Amino acid sequence: MTLSKQLVVLIVALLLLVFAGTFLISVHNTRDYLEKQLAFHAQDAATSLGLSISPHLAENDIATVTSMTDAIFDRGFYRVIRVEDMQGKPLVDRVLPIQIEGVPDWFIEQLPLTTPEGEAILMSGWLQSGRVIVKSHPGYAYNQLWQTIAGTLRWFLVSAVIALLVGVLLLRRVLSPLRSVEEQANAICNREFPILEKLPRTTDMRRIVEAMNRMSGKVRQMLDELERLAAGLRRQAYQHPVTGLANKRFFMDSLANQINSSEEFSSGALCLVQLKHFKQYNDTHGYKAGDELLQEAARQLEMVARQWQRSQIAHLTGADFAFMVQECSEQQAVELAEQLSAALAGLYGTGKLDDPDVGHVGVGYFDGSQTAPTLLSEADMALRMAQTNGANGWHLTRSSEIDQSQVRGALEWREFIVEALERNRVKLQFQPVVTCANETLMHREVLVRIPENLDSPDQGVLLSAGLFMPQAESLGMTADIDKSVISQVLQLLSESQDKSTQYAINISPPSIRLDRFMYWLKERLEAHRQLAPRLIFELPEYGVVANIEQATAFLELVTSFGAKFSIDHFGRSFGSLAYLRSMKVNYLKIDGSFMRSIEQNSDNQFFVQALAEIAHGLEIEVIAEAIEAESVWALLSSLHVDGGQGYFIGRPE
């Protein structure tokens, strides 16, 4: 029950208590007064009648006595008038039956009135000749008592209603700041920090509002400071101090993690970019000019990166940069190399260099078979070959280990994916995500597969999403695959005897930009409203940051049906964490690159713990990806991570 309702109940109870006490006292006093009046009335009548008839009784004039008695009795104010001699023999006896009009019988039964007798002695000279006995009729007293009580009750009801209405209005006005405080508290829980500008006049309420305003400001300040601290230490640990790009350590961890994850990186290109004669440039122009040249080179590379959605740049050391693009063909790798070469030529166009021979580009093509050191070696060999190809030259190494059975052109890929969808050949595997505290199941992540041989789906190789999803993205077919996955999971939930397990579905960023996909998803969730709370929809961090408006609309759509929302591969970008406040995210999945050798890497430990603290302040659960060692799993609880997934915990099934 709300405070206002409790206060209204209290006011009503007090009013009833006051009225009950006042009413009982009033009834008691009125009743006593009326009984006394009846006694006085009877006694006065007996005395007056006795004085009047005494002479006539002395003369034994009974007729006159009777006439005088009847004259008084006929007025109707008396119940009994009796004239009797000294032996008690009635000389005149008049009795009026009690008939009370206008007063309920129950009232008379509950409040009986005593009608006392009035008595007067009749004298004949000095001798007593008889007596007069009078009892007043209680009807008029009952009428007066009933009218008094009814009037009192009516007045109380009218005044009580008026007082209650006035009290409720005053309570609403007085307690209205509490509703604002409640909304403010809920807003703080929802990662918003409003300040109530309008302060109430009531002193106590003003203090509460001021205290809540201070708390809201303090919570915001604490989160801001923690975010700034985490961002500052993140920059120091993972970003190059001159260019602001990812440093060598961060890039190498990210490269190793992605190469070991066929789910998201099955092919791509690693480019090493080296500026020529940079040490000589430093010696000639000074370190400040050298830093400016590096910063300009970083800007040129970032301009190229904007044309490649899944790309990453790093400043390795000195004049060496790395440029990695996921899921591109060899032809696209050639185009990338040409763009980087043109960027080097554009660096000469800034006027900072005297020699048009700015640098060289070496490209190592990743086909899914190499390890991270092998790919780096191939890119480094390509860089050495490029240095022999003239000014701003580039070279691409082609591995002989490419599986030709998986090489398809764009048209072949389209036909392959369309056929897989039409023949219902999109397969699902599930990987468990468990809590760090007691290893209970949090949910299962849905992984998408397509059999390489569509005619024999239960035999042969299953192609991972990292191989065909980039092709589907380039062909604009991700929404069709996402629809197939969502439909299969909904069917699984509706048919399964397990009514508790939740499933996390990865959604491709291009899909949420399509109105037709959003409309389809809304219809499906509407049709399976009871199953929606068991779904978790995941978007990669780069997809959220690059499509913040669409991602917010997608989040609002799925959460309106009770589903949850997760951000996948969190931590790859160096963007601000502020957007998490406005997005009601349920889970953050920390990118697996932070889990590589985290036992020995204190910077990674600090970042993960700081991120967990920030997320918990926003009521977001944190999950670590790519857990592949017991030592890493044992460390996560101390870093306040909520859960984890990886091959150590469970492989896809």
Secondary structure, DSSP 8 states (H G I E B T S, - for coil): --HHHHHHHHHHHHHHHHHHHHHHHHHHHHHHHHHHHHHHHHHHHHHHHHHHHHHHHHTT-HHHHHHHHHHHHTTS-EEEEEEEETT--EEEEEE------SS-HHHHHHS-----EEEEEEEETTEEEEEEEEEE-THHHHHHHHHHHHHHHHHHHHHHHHHHHHHHHHHHHHHHHHHHHHHHHHHHHTT------S--SSHHHHHHHHHHHHHHHHHHHHHHHHHHHHHHHHHHHHB-TTT-SB-HHHHHHHHHHHHT-TTT-SSEEEEEEEETTHHHHHHHH-HHHHHHHHHHHHHHHHHHHTT-TTEEEEEEETTEEEEEEES--HHHHHHHHHHHHHHHHHHHTTTS-S-S--EEEEEEEE-S---HHHHHHHHHHHHHHHTTS-TT-EEEE--TT--GGG---HHHHHHHHHHHHHTT--EEEEEEEEETTT--EEEEEEEEEEESSTTSTTSS-EEEHHHHHHHHHHTT-HHHHHHHHHHHHHHHHHH-S--S--EEEE--HHHHT-HHHHHHHHHHHHHTTTTGGGEEEEEEHHHHHHTHHHHHHHHHHHHHTT-EEEEEEETSS---STHHHHS---EEEE-GGGTTTTTT-HHHHHHHHHHHHHHHHTT-EEEE-----HHHHHHHGGGT--EE-STTT----
